[in-house]
Amino acid sequence: MSDNNDYLRTGEGDFRLRADVLALMLKGAGYAALFCVAVGFLLWAIYGIGLLLPEQSKEADDPTPFSYIETVEDTTVV
């Protein structure tokens, strides 16, 4: 008679396994959410530091202007 009121089906044998798996999945989702919030906070902090920089630093020339140029050796086949 008590099985008729078992709406959550806690009397089944695999209930504990399902509950543990669900708890582990929720724990992993919580860790992932915490990681995403931490990365977002880090990006926000870098953006905030960039806003504090003077305008002259944003308009300055590149300190290494030739760093993007690849050196190609000129070889001539005769």
C-alpha positions, 0 to 999 in steps of 0.5 A: 500500500505504501508503494502507491504513494511513492511518487518519486519512485524512491523505492526502486533499486537504482534511485540512489545511483540516479540521485548520485549521478544527478548530484555529480552533474549539477556539481560539474555544472556549478563548477563550469558556471563558476569558471565562466563567471571568473573568466568574465570577471577577468575580461571585465577587469582587463577592459576596465584597466584599458579604460584607465589608460590615457588616450596617448597610449592608444594612439601611439605607434607600434613599439615593434613595427617590423615584428609582423613581417616575415623574412623571405630569402630571395633564392634564384634558380638558374 
